[in-house]
């Protein structure tokens, strides 16, 4: 007798499930690491782009332009705006050039003392504090787990931003 059956035998099914389990156990952690690392790279790129925009707009408009997080916490986002009255605070009527979104919950961004709350560009393109002293500092962008390379955005007194990558560590 000839039977035409459609389906899988038990050994075929178990072999397929075994291969699928191995591939999943290798692929999923790699994907999670890729996503976490990309969040750090994306945050770094957005912040650098906003700093470059602020510097070029301050030169173009001949007005101070601030990249300001408002509360000393870069994780809550930031604003790029023209400081028309030169007081270092966002006031009604001052044009907002760009609004930075809050960071993902596992990404930490901190600035050392000179850049803790804001970065201010003057019409010459250099960075200065409100009191007139030059502003140079470092923003640290890292993952909460401490498993990934720490990104540093180093601001020089001339207003240029340099990227630096350090070994994995926590902020």
N, C-alpha and C positions, 0 to 999 in steps of 0.2 A: 504494500500500500504506500502511496505517495501522499505526504501531508505538506501543504504549503503554509508554513507558519510565519508570522511576522512578530518580531519582538527580540528581546535580548535574553541571553542566558544569564544565570546568576554570576558566573565568573567574569563575563564581559561587563556586567553592571558594576561589580566590585572593583574591577580594574579601572574602569572609567572614573568612579568616585575617588579612588585612591590618587589617580593622576590629578584630578580636579582639586583635591585637598592640598596636595603638594604645591601646585601652581598658585592657589589662593594664599597659602601661608607665606609664600615668597613674595608675591605681588602686592598684597595689601600694605604691609609695613613700608615698602618702598614708595608706594603711592602717598601714604600719609607723610613720610619724610619730604617728599617732593612738594606737597601742598604747603607744609609748614615753612619750608625754605623759600618757596615762592612768595609767601606772605611777607617775609622779611625783605626780599628783593623789591617787591612792589611798593612797600612802605618807603623804603629808601629812595626808590626812583621818583615817587610822588613828591616827597619832601624836597629832593634836589631840584626837580622841575619847578616847584613853587618858589624856591630860593632864587633860581636863575630868573624866573619871571619877575620877582620883586626887584632884583638888582637892575634888570633891563628897564623896567617901568620907572624906577626912580631916576635913572639917567634920562630917559625919554621925556618924562613929565617935569623934571627939575623940581621934584618934591620928595620928601622922605616917604618911603614905602616900608611897611612893617609886615613881617610874618609873625603873627601873634597867636599864642594859644589861649590867652585870656586869663587862665587860672594857674599857670605853672605846670600844667599837665598836658604834655604833647599827645597823650593817648586819647584825649577827648576831642581831638581835631584842632584845626587852626584856621585863621583867616589871613588872606593877603589883602591889604588895603592901603590906600593912599592916606597918609596922616597930614591932612591939610593944615591943621592948627599946630602941628609939631608938639603935641602933648603926650604922645606915646600910648594913647587910649583910643579905642574906636568910638567915634561920636557920630550922631545922626547926620547924614548928608555926606559923609566920607565914602567915596566909591570903593566897593568890595571888588577886587579883581579876581579872586578865587577863594573857594571855601573848601578846606581839607576835611575829609570825612573822619569820624572816629575810627580808631584802629581796631583790628580784630582782637578779641579778648585775650589771646595768648601772645600777642606782640606787645613788647614794652619799649617805649621811647622816652628817653630822659636826656636832659641837657645839663652840662655842668653850669656853675653859677652865672657866667656871662650870658649864656643862651637859655637859661631855665624858662623864661616866660616869653621872650620875643627875640627876633633878629631884625635890626633896623638898618635899612640902606639909605644912604644920603645921595643927593644928586650927583656926586662924583663917582658913585658906584661902590664906595667903601662902606664898611659896616661900623657904626658908632652907637654907643649907648646914648641915652637921652641927655646925660650930663656932658657929653662931648668926647669922652674917652673912647679910644678905639675898642671895637668889640671883636674878640676872637674867642672861640670856644669849640666844644665838641658835643654833638648829639650822638647818643648811643642808641642803637636799635637792636634789640635782641629778643629771643624767644623765651617765654616763661620757664620752659623746661631746662634751659641752659645747654641743650644738646647741639645747637647750631652755631655757626660762626657769628660773631658780633659784628654788626656793621657800624662804622663810625663815619659821621659826616663832620669833617674838620673845617671850620670857618676861619679863614685868615683875616687879618686886619684890612686887607685890600678888598674884602668882600667875596673872594673866590671860595668855592666849596670843593674840598678834596674828599674822595671816598677812600676809606681804609677798612680792611677786613682783618679781624683778630680771631684767634682760635675760639672754639666754643667756650662759653662762660655764661654766668647769669648776670643780670644787671644789678 
